[in-house]
Amino acid sequence: MRLVQLSRHTLAFPSPEAALREPNGLLALGGDLSPARLLMAYQRGIFPWFSPGDPILWWSPDPRAVLWPAEFHVSRSMKRFHKSSPYRVTINHAFGRVIDGCTEDRDEGTWITPDVVLAYHRLHELGYAHSVEVWEKDELVGGMYGVSQGTLFCGESMFSRRVNASKTALMIFSHAFARDGGQLIDCQVLNSHTASLGAVEIPRREYLEWLGELRLQKLPSHFWVPRELFLPA
């Protein structure tokens, strides 16, 4: 299989099944980060990831890491912490600050370049990209953002500046998402952090089947309205 060079003049992507095995899931390069292309990618189970200075790379790994929100795993220590949690959790209150946090809080560097930030800001303005914020009083201490596809949420990145802040973001979001009909959270590639929270790997083909079904379903109209999801006791 060969890597496909995307054209700026068409939004077409190759089939995810054509992705390379090594590096796992690499499908194409080039194109742009326009809202139309990004939405086409997410609808086909494809996402961008690349290092600064490199061309845009598009991926669809096999297997795919997913989290069933109703099966979010809360450890004993997290349960104890959450009982007296100082955090307040909101949705879509500070998208720009969340993506900035994901950009800045990376010792190993980040793929979230200024062009990527601008691209996801555009998706947010169009109602497709969303953020979850974790606050300690009035200080933003953690959060996550991603792209909605019906009752499937494609998680992109998260950050944490206080103990358990990113876990709190995903836990509270998962509970609210499941309660209002959310079915699946895409975690892209499994790591120790998401695995500890209940994420598992499924074959890409199975993920694409779920995506095809869930992206046509709808959450209640109020779900993405900026609001508080959790208040400390």
Secondary structure by P-SEA (a helix, b strand, c coil): cbbbbbbcccccccccccccccccccccccccccaaaaaaaaaacbbbbbcccccbbbbbcccbbbbccccccccaaaaaaaacccbbbbccccaaaaaaaaaccccccccccaaaaaaaaaaaaacccbbbbbbccccccccbbbbbcccccccccccccccaaaaaaaaaaaaaaaaacccbbbcccccaaaaaaccccccaaaaaaaaaccccccccccccccccccccc
